[in-house]
Amino acid sequence: MSFSAADHGYMARAIRLAEQGLTTATPNPRVGCVLVRAGEVVGEGWHERAGEPHAEVHALRAAGERARGATAYVSLEPCSHHGRTPPCANSLIDAGVARVVAAMTDPNPQVAGRGIQLLTLAGVRAEVGLLEAEARELNVGFVSRMTRGRPWLRLKTAATLDGKTALENGESKWLTGPAARQDVQRWRARACAVLTGSGTVLADDPQMNVRLPGASRQPLRVIVDSRLATPPDARILAGGRVLVACAAAEPDRRAVLEAAGAEVVCLPAAGGRVDLAALMAELGRRGVNELHGEAGATLNGALLEAGLVDEWLAYFAPLVLGHHARGLFDLPALTDMAGRRGFALRDAGLVGGDLRLVLRPTST
């Protein structure tokens, strides 16, 4: 399928519009739409929040009668089912749009090509695949939940150049500088949920919330706490939704945490630990697209060993702490190099005085 330079430009604009829903669209995908007639943009829009109008509806309202005969550039296939809002494919048809270009097919089984089919049957010229990689990257969490039944887990770490996260006594504040810590806030803000372990809660008493000016949404906070060791006065329990995943729900401890406002779910696995794969599936059922992990070496290692880490957001401060300091991942000792874990470097750059790497696991 051949697309013109103008097609590429309008789709890039639609994707930029979709990015405006980066922190608010959850659990829906981030979607942008641009309506063009005779070389002129006559309407555009983006999806902000679940239950509110989709991108196509905003664009059609802006265009009015000028939508008739126009081309719609949409970063995701128009929906074909009744959810909280009517199907966007039908809205485009009713408005008299002549052509629809979608960046990618919707991975939602309720759509999955049906939107394109509806358009085609109605005589609308429908095409898919323009800037698909960029559109897919923007909705990597939604795609993960729709196709794998679990969120996209992005694990964040902060370490020294020799891969240490804290002194032997646990002291860790601060390894990275203010710019890196502010950058982490932006990654938290785009996530549907933030994940940590009870060890981190006990050692650092973190809030694990988004502390950005004008933040309109706080992600769900999830604590992996096999034996319900989280104190009821922990700061993470204050001011927001908290899910505590345990392996053994001792009634009194459960009651104390629930009284403090937490929801407790029991997901036992062998060895008395939380079944992490089951936790990912549970979060998927709850509509979590992107999961941002900030934990210690034990949980980091368990997630990596279970094959659940999709992306590693690694900050490195220009410091050295030495052999006795704490490391990044608690993993079983390797007996040969065949067991090593490889990563592909997706991005690298300076954030203030620190190095930030974005990596994804490879097969070697």
TALIN-V702288 format. One record per pair of residues at least 24 apart in sequence whose ideal C-beta (glycine too) atoms are under 10 Angstrom apart, sorted by the first residue. I is the first residue (numbers start at 1). J is the second residue. D is the distance in Angstrom with one decimal. If there is no record, write none. Layout:
((I,J,D) (I,J,D))
This chain:
((1,101,9.7) (1,127,5.9) (1,128,8.0) (1,129,6.0) (1,130,8.2) (2,127,9.6) (3,101,7.3) (3,127,7.6) (3,129,8.2) (3,130,5.0) (3,131,8.8) (4,130,9.9) (6,36,8.1) (6,39,7.4) (6,71,9.5) (6,73,9.9) (7,36,9.3) (7,71,8.3) (7,73,7.3) (7,99,9.9) (7,101,6.2) (7,127,8.7) (7,130,5.9) (7,131,9.2) (8,73,9.7) (8,130,6.8) (8,131,6.9) (9,34,9.5) (9,36,9.7) (9,73,9.2) (10,34,5.1) (10,35,9.2) (10,36,5.6) (10,39,10.0) (10,41,7.6) (10,44,9.4) (10,71,7.7) (10,72,9.5) (10,73,4.4) (10,101,7.8) (10,130,9.0) (11,73,4.9) (11,74,8.6) (11,75,7.3) (11,101,6.5) (11,102,9.0) (11,103,5.9) (11,130,4.8) (11,131,4.8) (11,132,9.6) (11,134,8.4) (11,135,8.1) (12,73,9.0) (12,75,9.7) (12,103,9.8) (12,130,9.3) (12,131,6.5) (12,134,7.7) (13,41,7.8) (13,44,7.3) (13,73,7.3) (13,75,9.7) (14,44,7.6) (14,45,9.6) (14,46,8.4) (14,55,7.8) (14,59,9.0) (14,72,8.9) (14,73,4.6) (14,74,6.2) (14,75,4.8) (14,76,9.3) (14,101,8.8) (14,102,9.5) (14,103,7.3) (14,130,9.4) (14,131,8.6) (14,135,8.5) (15,46,9.9) (15,73,9.2) (15,74,10.0) (15,75,5.0) (15,76,9.8) (15,103,6.9) (15,130,9.9) (15,131,6.3) (15,134,5.5) (15,135,5.9) (15,137,9.3) (15,138,6.4) (16,44,10.0) (16,46,8.9) (16,75,9.3) (16,134,9.9) (16,138,9.8) (17,44,6.0) (17,45,7.0) (17,46,4.1) (17,47,9.2) (17,55,7.0) (17,58,9.2) (17,59,8.9) (17,73,9.7) (17,75,7.7) (18,46,5.6) (18,47,7.5) (18,55,7.0) (18,74,9.1) (18,75,4.5) (18,76,7.8) (18,103,9.0) (18,134,9.7) (18,135,7.6) (18,138,5.9) (18,139,8.1) (19,46,8.1) (19,75,9.3) (19,138,6.5) (19,190,9.8) (20,45,9.7) (20,46,4.9) (20,47,9.0) (20,48,7.4) (20,55,9.8) (21,46,5.5) (21,47,5.3) (21,48,5.5) (21,49,7.9) (21,55,8.3) (21,138,9.3) (21,139,10.0) (21,190,9.9) (22,138,7.9) (22,186,9.1) (22,189,7.9) (22,190,5.0) (22,290,9.8) (23,48,9.9) (23,186,8.6) (23,188,9.4) (23,189,4.6) (23,190,5.3) (23,191,8.8) (23,192,10.0) (23,210,8.2) (23,212,8.7) (23,215,7.6) (23,216,7.4) (23,217,6.3) (23,219,9.2) (24,48,5.3) (24,49,5.4) (24,50,9.0) (24,52,9.4) (24,189,9.4) (24,190,9.6) (24,216,6.3) (24,217,6.0) (25,49,6.7) (25,50,7.2) (25,52,9.4) (25,54,9.9) (25,55,9.6) (25,139,9.0) (25,142,8.8) (25,190,9.8) (25,192,9.9) (25,217,10.0) (25,289,8.9) (26,50,7.3) (26,141,8.1) (26,142,8.5) (26,190,8.7) (26,191,8.4) (26,192,4.6) (26,193,9.2) (26,217,7.7) (26,219,8.4) (26,220,9.8) (26,287,7.2) (26,288,8.0) (26,289,5.8) (26,290,7.8) (27,141,9.2) (27,142,7.8) (27,145,7.8) (27,151,9.9) (27,192,6.6) (27,284,10.0) (27,286,8.3) (27,287,3.3) (27,288,7.3) (27,289,6.0) (28,52,9.3) (28,54,8.2) (28,76,9.8) (28,79,9.6) (28,83,8.8) (28,84,9.1) (28,85,9.8) (28,108,9.7) (28,139,9.5) (28,142,7.6) (28,287,8.9) (28,289,8.8) (29,54,9.7) (29,55,9.7) (29,75,8.4) (29,76,5.5) (29,79,9.6) (29,104,9.8) (29,106,7.7) (29,107,8.8) (29,108,8.2) (29,135,9.3) (29,138,8.2) (29,139,4.6) (29,141,8.8) (29,142,4.3) (29,143,8.3) (29,145,9.8) (29,146,8.8) (29,289,8.0) (30,55,9.0) (30,75,7.6) (30,76,8.3) (30,135,9.1) (30,138,5.5) (30,139,5.8) (30,141,9.5) (30,142,7.8) (30,190,9.3) (30,289,9.4) (31,55,4.3) (31,56,8.0) (31,74,6.7) (31,75,5.4) (31,76,4.7) (31,77,9.5) (31,78,9.0) (31,79,9.2) (31,88,8.9) (31,102,9.9) (31,103,9.4) (31,106,9.4) (31,135,8.9) (31,138,9.0) (31,139,8.2) (31,142,9.8) (32,56,9.6) (32,58,9.4) (32,59,8.7) (32,73,8.4) (32,74,7.5) (32,75,4.9) (32,76,8.7) (32,103,9.4) (32,135,9.2) (32,138,9.1) (33,57,8.6) (33,58,7.1) (33,59,4.2) (33,60,8.3) (33,62,9.7) (33,72,6.1) (33,73,6.8) (33,74,4.8) (33,75,7.5) (33,76,9.2) (33,78,8.5) (33,88,8.4) (33,92,9.2) (33,100,9.6) (33,102,9.8) (34,59,6.7) (34,70,9.6) (34,71,8.7) (34,72,7.4) (34,73,4.5) (34,74,8.1) (34,75,9.2) (34,101,9.5) (35,59,4.8) (35,60,7.1) (35,62,7.6) (35,63,4.8) (35,66,7.7) (35,67,5.7) (35,70,4.8) (35,71,7.3) (35,72,5.4) (35,73,7.8) (35,74,9.6) (35,92,9.2) (35,95,8.8) (35,97,7.3) (36,63,9.5) (36,66,10.0) (36,70,6.0) (36,71,5.1) (36,72,8.1) (36,73,6.9) (36,99,9.3) (36,101,9.6) (37,63,7.9) (37,66,5.8) (37,67,7.6) (37,68,8.1) (37,69,6.0) (37,70,3.9) (37,71,7.3) (37,97,9.3) (37,98,8.7) (38,66,9.4) (38,69,8.4) (38,70,8.5) (38,71,9.9) (40,66,8.4) (40,70,9.2) (41,66,9.9) (41,70,9.5) (41,73,9.6) (42,66,4.0) (42,67,6.7) (42,68,9.9) (42,70,6.0) (43,67,6.4) (43,70,7.9) (43,72,8.9) (43,95,9.6) (44,72,9.9) (44,73,9.0) (46,75,8.8) (47,75,9.6) (47,76,9.1) (47,85,9.6) (47,88,9.7) (48,216,9.7) (49,216,9.0) (49,217,8.7) (50,83,8.8) (50,84,6.7) (50,85,9.3) (50,287,8.6) (51,83,8.9) (51,84,4.6) (51,85,7.4) (52,84,8.4) (52,85,7.8) (53,85,6.4) (53,86,9.7) (53,88,9.2) (53,91,9.5) (54,78,8.0) (54,79,6.9) (54,83,9.4) (54,84,9.8) (54,85,6.0) (54,86,9.1) (54,87,9.4) (54,88,5.1) (54,91,8.3) (55,88,7.9) (56,85,10.0) (56,87,9.7) (56,88,4.1) (56,89,8.5) (56,91,6.0) (56,92,6.0) (56,95,9.0) (56,97,9.0) (56,100,9.0) (57,85,7.2) (57,86,8.4) (57,88,6.6) (57,91,6.0) (57,92,9.6) (57,95,9.8) (59,88,9.8) (59,91,9.7) (59,92,9.3) (59,95,9.5) (59,97,9.7) (60,88,8.8) (60,91,6.0) (60,92,7.3) (60,94,8.8) (60,95,5.1) (60,97,8.1) (61,91,9.8) (61,95,9.8) (63,95,7.6) (63,97,9.1) (64,95,9.0) (65,95,8.8) (65,96,8.7) (66,95,9.7) (67,91,9.5) (67,92,8.1) (67,94,9.6) (67,95,4.3) (67,96,6.4) (67,97,5.8) (67,98,9.6) (68,95,6.7) (68,96,3.6) (68,97,7.6) (68,98,8.0) (69,95,9.9) (69,96,6.4) (69,97,7.7) (69,98,4.9) (69,99,9.0) (70,95,8.2) (70,96,8.1) (70,97,5.5) (70,98,6.6) (70,99,7.8) (70,100,9.7) (71,97,7.3) (71,98,6.7) (71,99,4.2) (71,100,7.3) (71,101,6.5) (71,124,10.0) (71,125,8.5) (71,127,9.7) (72,97,5.1) (72,98,9.0) (72,99,7.2) (72,100,4.8) (72,101,7.1) (72,102,8.6) (72,119,9.4) (72,124,8.9) (72,126,9.6) (73,99,9.3) (73,100,8.2) (73,101,5.0) (73,102,8.2) (73,103,8.1) (73,130,7.7) (73,131,9.4) (74,100,6.5) (74,101,7.2) (74,102,5.0) (74,103,7.1) (74,104,9.5) (74,115,9.2) (74,128,9.8) (74,130,9.9) (74,135,9.3) (75,101,10.0) (75,102,7.7) (75,103,4.8) (75,104,7.7) (75,130,9.5) (75,131,8.0) (75,132,9.7) (75,134,8.4) (75,135,4.7) (75,136,9.7) (75,138,7.1) (75,139,8.2) (76,102,6.5) (76,103,6.6) (76,104,6.1) (76,105,8.3) (76,106,5.6) (76,107,9.1) (76,108,9.3) (76,111,8.8) (76,115,9.0) (76,135,6.5) (76,136,9.4) (76,138,9.0) (76,139,6.9) (76,142,8.7) (76,143,10.0) (77,102,4.5) (77,103,8.4) (77,104,6.8) (77,105,5.1) (77,106,4.2) (77,107,9.2) (77,108,9.0) (77,111,6.1) (77,112,8.3) (77,113,7.3) (77,114,8.6) (77,115,4.6) (77,116,5.9) (77,117,10.0) (77,119,9.2) (77,126,8.8) (77,128,6.7) (77,135,9.9) (78,102,7.0) (78,106,8.2) (78,111,8.3) (78,114,9.7) (78,115,4.4) (78,116,8.0) (78,118,8.1) (78,119,7.1) (78,124,9.9) (78,126,8.9) (79,106,6.7) (79,108,7.7) (79,110,7.8) (79,111,5.4) (79,114,8.7) (79,115,5.9) (79,118,9.8) (80,106,8.4) (80,108,9.6) (80,110,7.6) (80,111,5.4) (80,112,9.0) (80,113,8.7) (80,114,4.0) (80,115,4.2) (80,116,8.5) (80,117,7.6) (80,118,5.2) (80,119,8.9) (81,106,9.8) (81,108,8.3) (81,109,9.9) (81,110,4.5) (81,111,6.5) (81,114,7.5) (81,115,8.7) (82,110,9.5) (83,108,9.5) (83,110,8.0) (87,111,9.0) (87,114,9.0) (87,115,7.4) (87,118,7.5) (88,115,7.3) (88,118,9.9) (89,114,7.9) (89,115,4.3) (89,116,8.0) (89,117,8.6) (89,118,4.3) (89,119,5.6) (89,120,9.9) (89,121,9.9) (89,122,8.3) (89,124,8.6) (89,126,9.0) (90,115,9.4) (90,118,7.0) (90,119,9.4) (90,122,8.6) (92,118,9.1) (92,119,6.7) (92,122,8.8) (92,124,6.9) (92,126,9.5) (93,118,7.1) (93,119,6.6) (93,121,9.2) (93,122,4.5) (93,123,8.5) (93,124,6.2) (94,122,9.3) (96,124,9.2) (97,122,9.7) (97,124,6.2) (97,125,9.5) (97,126,9.9) (98,123,8.8) (98,124,6.7) (98,125,6.6) (99,124,6.7) (99,125,4.3) (99,126,7.5) (99,127,7.5) (100,124,5.8) (100,125,7.3) (100,126,4.8) (100,127,7.3) (100,128,9.0) (101,125,8.9) (101,126,7.9) (101,127,5.0) (101,128,7.8) (101,129,8.9) (101,130,5.5) (101,131,9.6) (102,126,7.2) (102,127,7.2) (102,128,4.8) (102,129,8.0) (102,130,7.7) (102,132,9.0) (102,135,8.5) (103,128,7.6) (103,129,7.5) (103,130,5.7) (103,131,5.1) (103,132,5.4) (103,133,9.0) (103,134,7.2) (103,135,3.5) (103,136,7.9) (103,138,9.0) (103,139,9.7) (104,128,6.7) (104,129,7.3) (104,130,8.9) (104,131,8.6) (104,132,4.6) (104,133,8.8) (104,134,9.4) (104,135,4.9) (104,136,5.7) (104,138,9.8) (104,139,8.2) (104,143,8.6) (105,129,8.6) (105,132,8.7) (105,136,10.0) (106,139,9.5) (106,142,9.1) (106,143,9.5) (106,146,8.0) (107,136,9.0) (107,139,8.4) (107,142,7.2) (107,143,5.0) (107,144,8.9) (107,145,8.6) (107,146,3.9) (107,147,5.3) (107,148,9.8) (108,142,8.1) (108,143,9.5) (108,145,9.3) (108,146,5.2) (108,147,9.6) (109,146,7.1) (109,147,9.2) (110,146,9.4) (111,146,9.3) (112,146,8.7) (137,346,9.7) (139,289,7.7) (139,290,9.5) (140,289,8.3) (140,290,7.4) (140,310,7.8) (140,311,8.1) (141,190,8.7) (141,191,8.1) (141,192,7.0) (141,284,10.0) (141,288,7.8) (141,289,3.1) (141,290,3.5) (141,291,7.7) (141,310,9.0) (142,192,9.7) (142,287,9.8) (142,289,4.8) (142,290,8.5) (143,289,8.6) (144,280,9.6) (144,284,8.1) (144,288,9.7) (144,289,7.1) (144,290,8.2) (144,291,9.3) (144,310,7.0) (145,192,9.1) (145,280,9.9) (145,283,8.7) (145,284,5.0) (145,285,9.2) (145,286,9.8) (145,287,7.5) (145,288,7.1) (145,289,5.3) (145,290,9.1) (145,291,9.9) (146,284,9.2) (146,289,9.1) (148,280,8.7) (148,281,9.2) (148,284,7.6) (148,310,9.5) (149,280,8.2) (149,281,5.8) (149,283,9.9) (149,284,4.8) (149,285,7.8) (150,277,7.9) (150,278,9.9) (150,279,9.0) (150,280,3.9) (150,281,5.6) (150,282,8.9) (150,283,6.8) (150,284,4.3) (150,285,9.2) (150,288,8.4) (150,291,8.4) (150,308,7.8) (150,310,9.4) (151,191,8.7) (151,192,6.8) (151,193,7.2) (151,195,9.2) (151,280,6.5) (151,281,9.7) (151,283,5.3) (151,284,5.9) (151,286,9.2) (151,287,9.2) (151,288,4.4) (151,289,5.8) (151,290,6.1) (151,291,4.1) (151,292,9.5) (151,308,9.6) (151,310,8.6) (152,191,9.2) (152,192,9.6) (152,280,10.0) (152,288,9.2) (152,289,6.8) (152,290,5.3) (152,291,6.8) (152,292,9.7) (152,309,10.0) (152,310,4.9) (152,311,7.0) (153,191,9.8) (153,193,9.9) (153,195,7.5) (153,276,9.6) (153,280,7.1) (153,283,9.2) (153,288,9.8) (153,290,8.3) (153,291,4.8) (153,292,8.3) (153,293,5.9) (153,303,6.8) (153,304,10.0) (153,308,5.5) (153,309,5.6) (153,310,5.1) (153,311,7.3) (153,312,9.6) (154,187,7.0) (154,188,9.9) (154,190,9.1) (154,191,7.2) (154,195,9.7) (154,290,6.4) (154,291,7.0) (154,292,5.5) (154,293,6.8) (154,294,9.9) (154,309,8.3) (154,310,6.7) (154,311,4.3) (154,312,7.7) (154,313,5.7) (154,358,8.8) (154,360,9.7) (155,195,8.6) (155,291,9.1) (155,292,8.2) (155,293,4.3) (155,294,8.0) (155,295,7.8) (155,299,9.4) (155,300,6.4) (155,303,6.6) (155,304,7.8) (155,308,9.0) (155,309,5.0) (155,310,8.4) (155,311,7.1) (155,312,5.3) (155,313,6.8) (155,314,8.6) (155,328,9.7) (155,329,9.6) (155,359,9.6) (156,183,9.8) (156,184,6.2) (156,187,6.6) (156,188,8.5) (156,191,9.8) (156,194,9.4) (156,195,9.9) (156,292,6.5) (156,293,6.5) (156,294,5.1) (156,295,9.0) (156,300,9.8) (156,311,9.4) (156,312,8.1) (156,313,4.4) (156,314,7.8) (156,315,7.5) (156,356,9.9) (157,293,9.0) (157,294,8.1) (157,295,8.8) (157,296,9.7) (157,297,9.3) (157,300,6.9) (157,312,7.2) (157,313,7.4) (157,314,5.3) (157,315,6.9) (157,316,9.0) (157,328,5.5) (157,329,8.6) (157,357,9.8) (158,184,7.9) (158,294,8.7) (158,313,9.5) (158,314,8.2) (158,315,4.5) (158,316,8.0) (158,317,7.1) (158,328,9.5) (158,354,8.1) (158,356,9.8) (159,314,7.1) (159,315,7.2) (159,316,5.8) (159,317,7.3) (159,319,9.0) (159,321,8.9) (159,325,9.4) (159,326,9.4) (159,327,8.2) (159,328,5.7) (160,316,7.0) (160,317,5.6) (160,318,8.1) (160,319,4.3) (160,320,5.7) (160,321,5.1) (160,322,9.0) (160,325,7.5) (161,316,5.9) (161,317,7.4) (161,318,6.3) (161,319,6.5) (161,320,5.8) (161,321,9.2) (161,355,8.6) (162,316,9.5) (162,319,8.4) (162,320,5.0) (162,321,6.5) (162,322,7.1) (162,323,8.3) (162,325,7.8) (162,327,9.2) (163,314,9.5) (163,316,8.3) (163,320,9.9) (163,321,9.2) (163,325,9.0) (163,326,9.8) (163,327,5.9) (163,328,5.5) (163,329,9.0) (164,317,9.8) (164,319,8.4) (164,320,7.8) (164,321,4.0) (164,322,7.4) (164,323,8.8) (164,324,8.9) (164,325,3.7) (164,326,6.2) (164,327,6.2) (164,328,8.0) (165,296,7.5) (165,297,6.9) (165,300,9.0) (165,321,8.6) (165,325,7.6) (165,326,5.2) (165,327,6.7) (165,328,5.9) (165,329,9.7) (166,203,8.3) (166,204,9.3) (166,296,8.4) (166,297,9.1) (166,321,8.0) (166,325,6.5) (166,326,4.5) (166,327,9.3) (167,321,6.4) (167,322,9.1) (167,324,8.1) (167,325,5.5) (167,326,7.3) (168,321,8.8) (168,322,9.0) (168,323,9.6) (168,324,4.7) (168,325,6.0) (168,326,6.8) (169,324,9.8) (169,325,9.6) (169,326,9.3) (170,199,9.8) (170,202,9.9) (170,203,5.4) (170,204,8.4) (170,296,9.4) (170,326,7.4) (171,203,9.7) (171,321,10.0) (171,325,9.6) (171,326,9.8) (172,200,10.0) (172,203,8.4) (172,204,7.3) (172,296,9.6) (172,321,9.6) (172,325,9.3) (172,326,8.0) (173,204,8.1) (174,317,8.5) (175,315,8.0) (175,316,8.8) (175,317,4.6) (175,319,6.5) (175,321,8.5) (175,354,8.4) (176,315,5.1) (176,316,8.2) (176,317,4.9) (176,318,9.9) (176,319,9.2) (176,351,8.1) (176,352,7.8) (176,353,8.5) (176,354,4.7) (176,355,9.5) (176,356,9.1) (177,315,9.4) (177,317,7.3) (177,318,9.8) (177,351,8.1) (177,352,4.5) (177,353,5.3) (177,354,5.8) (178,351,9.9) (178,352,6.6) (178,353,9.6) (178,354,9.9) (179,350,8.8) (179,351,5.1) (179,352,2.8) (179,353,7.5) (179,354,7.2) (179,356,9.6) (180,315,5.0) (180,316,9.3) (180,317,7.8) (180,350,9.5) (180,351,4.7) (180,352,5.7) (180,353,8.2) (180,354,4.4) (180,355,9.0) (180,356,6.8) (181,211,9.4) (181,315,8.9) (181,351,9.3) (181,352,8.9) (181,354,9.3) (182,211,8.9) (182,212,8.1) (182,351,8.5) (182,352,8.5) (183,313,9.1) (183,315,7.9) (183,351,4.9) (183,352,8.2) (183,354,8.8) (183,356,6.8) (184,210,9.9) (184,211,9.9) (184,292,8.7) (184,294,7.8) (184,313,8.0) (184,315,7.6) (184,351,9.2) (184,356,9.5) (185,209,9.2) (185,210,6.0) (185,211,5.7) (185,212,5.1) (185,215,8.4) (186,210,8.7) (186,212,6.9) (187,290,9.0) (187,292,5.9) (187,294,9.6) (187,313,6.2) (187,356,10.0) (187,358,9.9) (188,212,8.5) (188,215,9.3) (188,218,9.3) (188,219,6.5) (188,221,10.0) (188,290,10.0) (188,292,5.4) (188,294,8.2) (189,215,6.1) (189,216,9.3) (189,217,7.8) (189,218,9.1) (189,219,7.8) (189,292,9.2) (190,219,8.9) (190,289,9.5) (190,290,6.3) (190,292,8.0) (191,219,5.1) (191,220,9.0) (191,288,8.4) (191,289,8.3) (191,290,4.6) (191,291,6.3) (191,292,3.7) (191,293,9.2) (192,217,9.3) (192,219,5.8) (192,220,6.6) (192,283,8.1) (192,286,8.6) (192,287,7.0) (192,288,4.3) (192,289,5.1) (192,290,5.5) (192,291,6.9) (192,292,8.6) (193,219,5.1) (193,220,4.0) (193,221,7.1) (193,222,5.4) (193,241,8.9) (193,243,7.9) (193,283,6.2) (193,286,8.2) (193,287,9.5) (193,288,4.7) (193,289,9.0) (193,290,7.9) (193,291,5.2) (193,292,7.2) (193,293,9.5) (194,218,9.1) (194,219,5.1) (194,220,7.4) (194,221,5.3) (194,222,6.9) (194,223,9.7) (194,236,9.1) (194,240,9.8) (194,242,10.0) (194,290,10.0) (194,291,7.7) (194,292,4.9) (194,293,7.7) (194,294,6.7) (195,219,9.7) (195,220,9.3) (195,221,8.2) (195,222,4.7) (195,223,8.0) (195,224,7.0) (195,243,9.5) (195,245,9.2) (195,276,9.8) (195,279,8.5) (195,280,9.6) (195,283,8.4) (195,288,9.5) (195,291,5.6) (195,292,6.9) (195,293,4.4) (195,294,7.3) (195,295,6.8) (195,299,8.1) (195,303,8.5) (196,221,7.6) (196,222,7.4) (196,223,6.0) (196,224,7.3) (196,225,9.5) (196,236,7.5) (196,292,9.6) (196,293,7.3) (196,294,5.4) (196,295,5.0) (196,296,8.4) (196,299,7.5) (197,222,9.7) (197,223,7.0) (197,224,4.7) (197,225,7.3) (197,226,9.1) (197,229,10.0) (197,230,9.8) (197,245,9.9) (197,274,9.2) (197,293,9.2) (197,294,9.3) (197,295,4.5) (197,296,5.9) (197,297,9.7) (197,298,6.6) (197,299,3.8) (197,300,8.6) (197,302,8.8) (197,303,9.6) (198,223,6.0) (198,224,6.7) (198,225,3.8) (198,226,7.4) (198,227,7.9) (198,228,8.1) (198,229,4.8) (198,230,5.4) (198,231,9.6) (198,234,9.2) (198,244,8.4) (198,245,9.8) (198,246,9.0) (198,274,9.8) (198,295,9.6) (198,296,9.6) (198,298,9.8) (198,299,8.8) (199,224,9.0) (199,225,9.0) (199,229,8.5) (199,295,7.7) (199,296,4.9) (199,297,8.8) (199,298,6.0) (199,299,7.2) (200,224,9.5) (200,236,9.2) (200,294,7.2) (200,295,5.5) (200,296,5.1) (200,298,9.4) (200,299,7.7) (201,225,7.5) (201,229,8.0) (201,230,5.3) (201,231,7.8) (201,234,5.4) (201,235,8.7) (201,236,5.9) (201,237,9.1) (201,244,9.7) (201,295,9.8) (201,296,9.9) (202,229,6.5) (202,230,7.7) (202,231,7.5) (202,234,8.2) (202,296,9.9) (203,296,7.3) (204,235,9.5) (204,236,9.8) (204,294,9.7) (204,296,9.0) (205,231,8.4) (205,233,9.1) (205,234,6.0) (205,235,5.3) (205,236,7.7) (206,234,8.8) (206,235,6.9) (206,236,6.2) (206,294,7.6) (207,234,9.3) (207,235,4.9) (207,236,6.1) (207,237,9.7) (207,238,7.5) (207,239,8.1) (207,240,8.9) (208,234,10.0) (208,235,8.5) (208,236,5.2) (208,240,8.9) (208,242,9.0) (208,292,9.1) (208,294,6.8) (209,235,9.0) (209,236,8.2) (209,238,9.0) (209,239,7.1) (209,240,6.2) (210,240,9.5) (210,292,9.9) (219,288,8.7) (219,290,8.8) (219,291,8.9) (219,292,7.2) (220,263,9.4) (220,283,8.1) (220,286,7.5) (220,287,9.4) (220,288,6.9) (220,291,9.2) (221,262,9.0) (222,263,9.9) (222,265,9.6) (222,279,7.6) (222,282,9.4) (222,283,7.0) (222,286,9.7) (222,288,8.5) (222,291,7.7) (222,292,9.8) (222,293,9.0) (223,257,9.2) (223,262,7.8) (223,264,9.7) (223,274,9.8) (223,295,9.7) (224,267,9.2) (224,273,8.6) (224,274,5.1) (224,276,7.3) (224,279,7.0) (224,293,9.6) (224,295,7.5) (224,298,9.5) (224,299,5.7) (224,302,8.4) (224,303,9.0) (225,253,9.5) (225,257,8.6) (225,262,9.5) (225,264,8.8) (225,274,7.7) (226,266,10.0) (226,267,9.4) (226,268,8.6) (226,269,9.0) (226,271,9.2) (226,272,6.2) (226,273,5.2) (226,274,5.3) (227,253,8.0) (227,272,7.7) (227,273,9.6) (227,274,9.8) (228,252,9.2) (228,253,4.0) (228,254,6.3) (228,256,8.3) (228,257,6.3) (228,262,9.6) (228,264,7.2) (228,266,9.5) (229,253,8.2) (230,256,9.4) (230,257,6.3) (230,260,8.7) (230,262,7.6) (230,264,9.7) (231,256,8.9) (231,257,9.1) (231,260,8.8) (232,256,5.0) (232,257,6.2) (232,258,9.5) (232,259,7.0) (232,260,4.1) (232,261,9.1) (232,262,8.5) (233,260,7.5) (234,260,8.1) (234,262,9.2) (236,262,8.9) (237,261,5.8) (237,262,5.7) (243,279,9.1) (243,282,8.4) (243,283,8.1) (243,286,8.1) (243,288,9.8) (244,274,9.8) (245,274,5.0) (245,275,8.7) (245,276,8.7) (245,278,8.6) (245,279,5.1) (245,282,7.6) (245,283,9.2) (246,273,9.9) (246,274,6.6) (247,271,8.6) (247,272,5.5) (247,273,5.6) (247,274,5.0) (247,275,7.6) (248,272,6.7) (248,273,9.9) (248,274,9.7) (269,306,9.8) (273,298,9.7) (273,299,9.9) (273,302,7.3) (274,299,9.3) (274,302,8.8) (275,306,9.3) (276,302,6.1) (276,303,6.2) (276,305,9.2) (276,306,5.1) (276,307,9.7) (276,308,6.0) (277,306,6.1) (277,307,8.6) (277,308,6.8) (279,303,9.8) (279,306,10.0) (279,308,8.9) (280,306,8.8) (280,308,5.9) (296,326,7.8) (296,327,9.9) (296,328,9.3) (296,329,9.8) (296,330,8.1) (297,326,6.2) (297,327,5.5) (297,328,6.1) (297,329,5.7) (297,330,4.2) (297,331,8.7) (298,329,9.0) (298,330,4.8) (299,329,9.7) (299,330,8.5) (300,327,9.3) (300,328,6.3) (300,329,5.0) (300,330,7.2) (300,331,8.9) (301,327,9.1) (301,328,8.4) (301,329,4.3) (301,330,3.8) (301,331,4.6) (301,332,8.5) (302,329,9.2) (302,330,7.8) (302,331,8.9) (303,329,9.0) (304,328,9.4) (304,329,5.8) (304,330,9.5) (304,331,6.8) (304,341,6.6) (304,361,8.1) (305,329,8.6) (305,330,9.2) (305,331,6.1) (305,332,7.4) (305,341,8.9) (307,341,9.8) (307,361,7.9) (308,361,9.9) (309,341,9.2) (309,343,9.4) (309,359,9.5) (309,360,8.8) (309,361,6.2) (310,360,6.8) (310,361,7.4) (311,343,9.4) (311,346,7.7) (311,358,6.7) (311,359,7.1) (311,360,5.4) (311,361,8.4) (312,343,6.3) (312,346,9.4) (312,357,7.6) (312,358,7.5) (312,359,4.4) (312,360,7.3) (312,361,7.7) (313,346,10.0) (313,347,9.5) (313,356,7.2) (313,357,7.8) (313,358,5.9) (313,359,8.1) (314,343,8.9) (314,345,10.0) (314,348,9.7) (314,355,8.3) (314,356,7.2) (314,357,4.5) (314,358,7.8) (314,359,6.4) (315,351,7.1) (315,352,9.8) (315,354,5.4) (315,355,7.1) (315,356,5.3) (315,357,8.0) (316,354,6.4) (316,355,4.5) (316,356,7.9) (316,357,7.2) (317,352,9.7) (317,353,7.7) (317,354,5.2) (317,355,8.1) (318,353,6.6) (318,354,7.3) (318,355,7.8) (319,354,9.6) (337,364,9.6) (338,364,8.7) (340,364,7.3))
